[in-house]
């Protein structure tokens, strides 16, 4: 058998087309994707459309100077591709590709239910987004655009043309839209600085990986860990009832058919997802001998967003979910131990989670909520472009105390795209002593890599820790396709997600085999060398064990 490093890797599998699902499910997925990225304007229909309520111009004031652009000129460009004189000065600043993207964006319609979006913008998180938008997009007199934006969204959603950015502009309920130039320049400067910091960090990580690659010879890495194992397993569905917390939730368990006790891994999904999101990983680990448990967190799953759309709940997720998610895993482990204890090794458990699930994994690993820094970090007068703060800053509504979220059975943790910077901070993350891996996507706009993964990684005190970078990966690149999901736009998923799935399967198995199952022969696979062997051009993969080259 040739060494793994000398064999040509099989190409990543492409995703099969995914059928359309019910509209309320479609809304849930699109809302979580679009709003948490602050990328699109959405709509809320409660008022009838009226031609009397219509913005005619967009004005930018820079000192004593005023620059105006008619909404009609934008509409003409979107519909016909014709650039009118008042738009020509702005169009001249864009290249052909950017102009084409702008034209497409202006007319792109969001297929979401009006009632659902209305519920979102009356939620705590929705109003927080409107407050920030209101500082940038103002009324003619320079007042906050909070209510005007909401009205425009209402009117656009009620209109036959539907929700498009252009239609939102047309329905703005004053004759002029005023752009706060100072705020715009501030946001542009912040965004440019964040982009530069990310690029510098990636370059440092890649240099470090080149140094670490020399530590492991490729010739000894003979296995392709992306491929499934040969072990048979069975899947069972459970319904758990934590009476103490009045919390009922389902879970799946994957049990390999082996004669000894199986090592156990728990998977925690992200906000708006469900227990199918990482089914590809659960089945992969089960085929290689791991038992896997996957709960569905009722306060932050796809059903929660559906209930928000139906007006049954008021928030994307309640503050208490920051505590309940780790407690879900604790309760699940207790119940699994009671029912399957003779089949499982419950003293050495692994945890992996994505996004909100990444937070959950870090909490179970020992990270503690730092209530002392939250007021400063969540100062509404100094807002951040980091939209994960919408979730992290909800901790301010919790009673400040030690919630004891650590579970001593958890011996190793992987956090994919976690939100961690503000909720834990350096002090809270320094409490983690067990082997930990952090996975980041360089194109993640929900939990930005530098703030939420790179700097938090440096704060973790564990002796065995690994930083895994998917260059070009987004917040959604590793999330699998479930039966209740839809096919999302390529720019949201990033390059071929099947490649990202394979990375998670290979690195995930090597990590848990080493640090949960005690199979030391897989430790060399947790290396920059193996990551280089796996890496494909569409999403280059890098793994390092320290970030000493980065500025603190």
C-alpha positions in Angstrom: 0.0 0.0 0.0 1.4 3.4 -1.0 1.6 6.1 1.8 -1.4 8.4 1.9 0.8 11.3 0.9 1.8 9.6 -2.4 -1.6 8.6 -3.5 -3.9 10.9 -5.5 -6.8 12.0 -3.4 -10.3 11.2 -4.7 -12.2 14.3 -5.8 -14.7 15.8 -3.4 -18.3 14.7 -4.0 -20.6 17.3 -5.4 -23.9 18.1 -3.7 -27.0 16.7 -5.3 -29.8 19.2 -6.1 -32.1 19.6 -3.1 -35.9 19.7 -3.6 -37.9 22.8 -2.5 -39.5 22.6 0.9 -42.5 24.2 2.5 -42.5 28.0 2.6 -42.3 28.3 6.4 -39.2 26.1 6.4 -37.7 28.1 3.6 -38.3 31.3 5.6 -36.6 29.9 8.7 -33.4 29.0 6.8 -33.3 32.2 4.8 -34.0 34.5 7.8 -31.2 33.0 9.9 -28.8 33.2 7.0 -29.7 36.7 5.7 -30.3 38.7 8.8 -27.4 37.4 10.9 -25.2 38.5 8.0 -26.9 41.9 7.8 -26.8 41.3 4.0 -30.3 41.9 2.8 -33.4 44.0 3.5 -36.4 41.9 4.4 -40.0 42.8 4.6 -43.0 43.1 7.0 -46.5 43.5 5.7 -49.1 45.1 7.9 -50.0 48.3 6.0 -51.4 48.6 2.5 -49.1 49.9 -0.2 -49.5 53.6 -1.1 -47.9 55.6 -4.0 -48.0 58.6 -1.7 -45.3 57.1 0.5 -42.3 56.9 -1.8 -38.7 58.1 -1.6 -37.6 60.0 -4.7 -34.0 60.7 -3.9 -31.1 59.3 -1.8 -28.9 62.1 -0.4 -25.5 62.1 1.1 -24.2 65.1 3.0 -20.4 65.6 3.4 -19.9 68.8 5.3 -21.8 71.5 3.4 -21.9 69.4 0.2 -24.9 67.4 -0.8 -24.8 64.6 -3.3 -28.1 63.1 -4.6 -29.2 60.2 -6.6 -32.8 59.6 -7.7 -34.4 56.3 -6.9 -35.9 56.4 -10.4 -32.4 56.3 -11.9 -31.6 53.2 -9.8 -34.8 51.6 -11.0 -34.0 52.4 -14.6 -30.6 50.9 -14.3 -32.0 47.8 -12.6 -34.7 47.2 -15.2 -32.9 48.4 -18.4 -29.3 48.6 -17.6 -29.3 52.3 -18.6 -27.1 54.7 -16.6 -28.7 58.1 -16.3 -26.6 61.2 -15.8 -27.1 61.5 -12.0 -26.1 57.9 -11.6 -23.1 58.1 -13.9 -20.8 59.7 -11.3 -21.4 56.8 -8.9 -21.3 54.1 -11.6 -17.9 55.4 -12.7 -16.5 54.2 -9.4 -17.5 50.6 -10.1 -16.1 48.1 -12.6 -18.3 46.1 -15.0 -18.5 43.1 -12.7 -19.5 45.3 -9.7 -22.1 47.1 -11.8 -23.6 43.8 -12.9 -23.7 42.6 -9.3 -25.4 45.9 -8.2 -28.0 45.5 -10.9 -28.8 42.0 -9.9 -28.9 42.8 -6.2 -31.3 45.7 -6.7 -33.9 43.4 -8.2 -33.3 40.2 -6.2 -36.5 39.2 -4.5 -36.5 37.5 -1.1 -39.0 34.7 -1.0 -40.2 35.0 2.6 -43.5 35.2 4.3 -44.6 38.8 5.3 -46.0 37.8 8.7 -42.8 35.9 9.5 -40.6 38.8 8.8 -42.9 41.2 10.7 -42.4 39.0 13.8 -38.7 39.1 13.4 -38.5 42.9 13.3 -40.5 43.2 16.4 -38.1 40.8 18.2 -35.3 41.9 20.4 -32.7 41.0 17.8 -34.7 42.5 14.9 -35.1 45.8 16.6 -31.4 45.9 17.5 -30.6 45.5 13.7 -33.1 48.3 12.9 -31.5 50.6 15.5 -28.1 50.2 13.8 -29.5 50.6 10.3 -31.4 53.7 11.5 -28.1 55.4 12.4 -26.9 54.9 8.8 -30.2 55.3 6.9 -32.1 58.4 8.1 -35.1 60.4 7.2 -34.8 63.7 5.2 -34.4 65.7 8.5 -31.6 63.5 9.8 -33.6 61.6 12.3 -33.1 57.9 12.9 -34.6 55.7 10.1 -35.7 53.1 12.6 -39.5 53.4 12.0 -39.1 54.6 8.4 -37.1 51.5 7.5 -39.7 49.3 9.2 -42.5 51.0 7.3 -40.6 50.6 4.0 -40.2 46.9 4.7 -43.9 46.6 5.4 -44.9 48.4 2.3 -42.5 46.5 0.0 -43.7 43.2 1.4 -47.3 44.1 0.7 -46.6 45.1 -2.8 -46.9 42.8 -5.8 -43.3 43.5 -6.8 -42.3 41.9 -3.4 -39.3 42.4 -1.3 -36.4 43.7 -3.2 -33.8 46.3 -2.1 -35.1 48.5 -4.9 -38.7 48.2 -3.8 -37.7 48.9 -0.2 -36.1 52.2 -1.4 -39.3 53.0 -3.4 -41.5 52.5 -0.3 -39.4 54.5 2.1 -42.1 56.8 3.7 -40.4 60.1 3.1 -39.6 61.9 -0.1 -35.8 61.6 0.6 -33.5 59.1 2.2 -30.6 60.6 3.9 -27.4 58.6 4.3 -25.3 59.5 7.4 -22.0 59.9 5.7 -20.0 60.0 9.0 -21.6 56.7 10.1 -21.0 55.3 6.6 -17.3 56.2 6.6 -16.9 54.8 10.1 -18.5 51.5 9.0 -16.3 51.4 5.9 -13.2 52.0 7.9 -14.2 49.3 10.4 -14.9 46.8 7.7 -11.6 47.6 5.9 -9.7 47.2 9.1 -11.4 43.9 9.8 -10.6 42.6 6.3 -7.0 43.6 6.7 -6.7 42.0 10.1 -8.2 38.8 8.7 -5.8 38.7 5.8 -2.8 39.3 8.0 -3.9 36.6 10.4 -4.4 34.1 7.6 -0.9 34.9 6.2 0.6 34.3 9.7 -1.3 31.0 10.1 -0.1 29.8 6.7 3.5 30.6 7.5 3.2 28.8 10.8 1.7 25.8 9.1 4.8 25.6 6.8 7.0 25.4 9.8 4.9 22.7 11.5 4.6 20.7 8.3 8.3 19.7 8.7 7.5 18.0 12.1 5.6 15.0 10.6 6.7 13.0 7.5 3.9 12.6 5.0 5.1 9.0 4.3 3.7 7.7 7.7 0.1 9.1 7.0 -1.2 6.1 5.1 -4.9 6.4 5.9 -7.6 8.5 4.2 -9.7 9.4 7.2 -12.4 10.9 5.0 -13.5 7.5 4.1 -16.1 5.7 6.3 -15.1 2.7 8.4 -16.6 -0.7 8.1 -18.5 -0.9 11.4 -22.2 -1.5 11.3 -24.4 0.8 13.5 -28.0 1.4 14.3 -29.8 4.7 14.8 -32.5 5.2 17.5 -34.6 8.3 18.2 -35.2 9.4 21.8 -37.6 11.9 23.4 -36.2 13.4 26.6 -38.1 15.2 29.4 -36.1 17.3 31.8 -38.9 17.9 34.4 -36.7 20.2 36.5 -36.3 22.6 33.6 -39.7 21.9 32.0 -37.8 21.1 28.8 -38.7 18.4 26.3 -36.5 17.7 23.4 -35.7 14.9 20.9 -32.3 13.3 20.3 -30.8 10.7 18.0 -28.3 8.1 19.1 -26.0 6.1 16.8 -24.8 2.9 18.3 -22.0 0.9 16.6 -22.1 -2.9 16.8 -19.0 -3.6 18.8 -18.2 -6.1 21.6 -16.6 -3.6 24.0 -17.8 -0.2 25.3 -17.9 2.4 22.6 -16.4 5.9 23.0 -19.1 8.6 22.9 -19.3 11.9 21.0 -22.1 14.5 21.3 -23.0 16.9 18.5 -24.6 20.3 19.2 -26.2 22.1 16.2 -26.2 25.8 15.6 -29.0 28.4 15.8 -31.9 27.6 13.4 -30.6 24.2 12.6 -31.6 20.7 13.8 -30.2 17.3 14.6 -29.9 16.5 10.9 -27.4 19.3 10.3 -24.4 17.1 11.1 -25.8 13.7 10.3 -23.0 13.2 7.8 -20.5 13.5 10.7 -22.5 11.3 13.0 -22.7 8.4 10.5 -19.1 8.8 9.7 -18.0 8.5 13.3 -20.4 5.6 14.0 -19.0 3.7 11.0 -15.6 4.1 12.7 -16.7 2.8 16.0 -18.0 5.8 18.0 -21.4 6.1 19.6 -22.9 9.5 18.8 -25.7 11.4 20.4 -27.3 14.4 18.7 -29.9 16.5 20.7 -32.2 19.1 19.2 -32.1 22.3 21.3 -35.8 23.5 21.5 -35.0 27.2 22.1 -32.7 27.6 19.2 -33.6 25.1 16.5 -35.4 25.4 13.2 -38.7 25.1 15.0 -37.9 28.1 17.1 -37.6 30.2 14.0 -40.8 28.8 12.6 -42.5 29.7 15.9 -41.1 33.2 15.6 -42.5 33.5 12.1 -45.9 32.4 13.4 -45.9 34.9 16.3 -45.7 32.2 18.9 -42.4 33.5 20.4 -40.8 37.0 20.5 -37.1 36.3 20.0 -34.8 34.4 17.7 -33.6 32.7 20.8 -34.2 33.5 24.5 -31.3 34.6 26.7 -31.8 31.5 28.9 -30.7 29.3 25.9 -27.2 30.3 26.7 -27.6 28.2 29.8 -30.1 25.6 28.6 -28.0 24.3 25.7 -25.1 23.0 27.8 -27.6 21.7 30.3 -29.3 19.8 27.5 -26.1 18.0 26.8 -25.6 17.2 30.5 -29.1 15.8 30.8 -28.7 13.8 27.6 -25.5 12.3 28.9 -27.2 11.3 32.2 -30.1 9.7 30.3 -27.9 7.9 27.8 -25.7 6.6 30.7 -28.8 5.3 32.4 -30.2 3.5 29.3 -27.0 2.5 27.5 -24.3 2.6 30.2 -23.2 -0.9 29.7 -22.5 -0.3 25.9 -20.7 3.1 26.3 -17.7 4.6 27.9 -19.3 7.5 29.7 -16.1 8.6 31.4 -14.4 9.9 28.2 -16.9 11.9 26.1 -16.2 14.2 23.2 -18.3 17.2 22.2 -18.5 19.0 18.8 -20.7 21.9 17.9 -21.1 24.6 15.3 -21.8 28.4 15.9 -24.2 28.4 18.9 -23.3 24.8 19.2 -19.6 25.8 19.2 -20.4 28.0 22.2 -22.1 25.0 23.8 -19.1 22.8 23.3 -16.7 25.4 24.8 -19.0 25.9 27.8 -19.1 22.1 28.5 -15.3 22.1 28.1 -14.9 24.5 30.9 -15.2 28.1 29.5 -17.1 30.4 31.9 -19.3 33.3 31.1 -17.5 36.5 32.0 -20.1 38.8 33.3 -17.6 41.5 34.3 -16.7 42.4 30.7 -20.1 42.1 29.1 -21.4 45.7 29.9 -18.4 47.3 28.2 -18.3 44.9 25.2 -22.1 45.2 24.7 -22.2 49.0 24.9 -25.0 50.1 22.5 -23.2 53.5 21.9 -20.2 51.6 20.5 -21.8 48.9 18.3 -19.8 46.2 16.5 -20.0 44.9 13.0 -19.8 41.5 14.7 -23.5 40.3 14.5 -22.9 37.4 16.8 -23.1 40.0 19.5 -26.8 39.8 19.1 -26.6 36.4 20.8 -23.7 37.0 23.1 -24.9 40.2 24.6 -28.2 38.5 25.7 -26.1 37.2 28.6 -26.7 40.6 30.2 -30.2 39.6 30.8 -29.1 36.6 32.9 -28.4 36.7 36.6 -24.6 37.0 37.0 -23.5 33.9 38.7 -21.4 30.7 38.1 -23.8 28.4 36.2 -21.4 25.4 36.4 -21.8 24.5 32.7 -18.7 22.3 32.7 -19.2 18.6 32.4 -16.3 16.5 33.8 -17.2 13.6 31.5 -16.3 15.8 28.5 -12.6 15.1 27.8 -12.2 16.8 24.4 -14.0 19.5 22.4 -14.3 20.8 18.9 -15.9 24.2 18.3 -16.7 25.1 14.6 -17.4 28.8 14.0 -18.1 29.4 17.7 -19.2 32.7 19.2 -16.9 33.2 22.1 -15.2 36.6 22.3 -17.7 38.5 24.4 -19.6 35.8 26.2 -16.4 34.2 27.5 -13.6 36.6 26.9 -10.0 35.8 27.6 -10.6 35.1 31.3 -13.5 32.6 30.6 -11.7 30.8 27.8 -8.5 30.4 30.0 -10.5 27.9 32.1 -10.5 25.3 29.4 -7.9 22.7 30.2 -8.9 19.7 28.0 -7.8 19.1 24.4 -9.7 21.6 22.1 -9.9 22.3 18.4 -11.2 25.5 16.9 -12.4 25.5 13.3 -12.7 28.8 11.5 -13.8 30.0 8.0 -11.9 33.0 6.7 -15.1 34.2 4.9 -17.3 33.9 8.0 -19.4 37.1 8.4 -21.6 35.8 11.2 -18.8 34.9 13.7 -15.7 36.6 12.2 -12.6 34.5 12.4 -10.2 36.9 14.1 -12.6 38.0 16.8 -14.5 34.8 17.5 -12.0 32.0 16.7 -8.4 33.2 16.3 -8.1 35.4 19.4 -10.2 33.1 21.6 -8.0 30.2 20.5 -5.0 31.9 22.0 -6.7 32.3 25.3 -7.4 28.6 25.7 -5.0 27.1 28.3 -5.1 23.5 27.1 -1.8 21.8 26.4 -3.3 20.0 23.3 -5.1 22.5 21.1 -5.5 22.8 17.3 -6.6 25.6 15.1 -8.2 24.6 11.8 -8.7 27.2 9.0 -10.9 26.7 6.0 -9.7 29.5 3.7 -12.7 30.8 1.8 -15.1 28.9 4.1 -18.2 30.6 5.4 -20.3 30.3 8.5 -22.4 27.7 6.6 -19.7 25.7 4.8 -19.7 22.7 7.2 -23.5 22.5 7.8 -25.0 19.5 6.1 -28.2 19.4 4.2 -31.2 18.1 6.1 -34.6 17.0 5.0 -36.1 20.3 6.2 -33.5 22.6 4.5 -33.3 24.2 1.1 -30.5 24.8 -1.3 -28.8 28.1 -0.3 -27.0 30.5 -2.6 -23.4 29.6 -3.4 -22.1 32.9 -1.9 -23.6 31.8 1.4 -22.3 28.3 1.4 -18.9 29.2 0.0 -17.0 26.8 -2.4 -18.1 23.2 -2.7 -19.4 22.2 0.8 -18.6 18.6 0.2 -15.0 19.4 0.6 -15.7 21.1 4.0 -17.7 18.0 5.0 -14.7 15.8 4.3 -12.4 18.0 6.3 -14.6 17.8 9.3 -15.0 14.0 9.0 -11.2 13.4 8.8 -10.1 15.9 11.4 -13.0 15.2 13.6 -12.3 11.4 13.7 -8.5 11.9 14.2 -9.2 14.3 17.1 -11.7 12.1 18.9 -9.8 8.9 18.2 -6.7 10.5 19.8 -8.2 12.4 22.7 -11.4 10.4 23.5 -10.7 6.8 22.4 -7.0 6.9 23.4 -5.8 5.7 20.0 -2.5 7.4 19.9 -1.7 6.1 16.3 -4.0 8.9 15.0 -2.2 11.8 16.7 0.1 12.3 13.6 -3.0 13.0 11.6 -3.7 16.1 13.8 -0.9 17.9 12.0 -0.1 20.6 9.4 1.2 17.8 7.2 -2.0 15.9 7.1 -4.0 19.0 6.6 -1.8 19.8 3.6 -2.4 16.4 2.2 -6.2 16.8 2.5 -6.2 20.4 1.3 -8.0 21.1 -2.0 -7.7 24.4 -4.0 -11.4 25.3 -3.7 -11.1 25.5 0.1 -7.4 25.3 1.2 -7.1 23.6 4.6 -4.6 24.7 7.3 -4.0 23.2 10.8 -1.6 24.6 13.4 -1.1 23.8 17.1 -0.2 27.4 18.1 -0.6 30.9 16.9 2.6 32.4 18.3 3.1 34.6 15.2 -0.1 36.5 15.7 -0.3 39.8 17.6 -2.3 39.5 20.9 
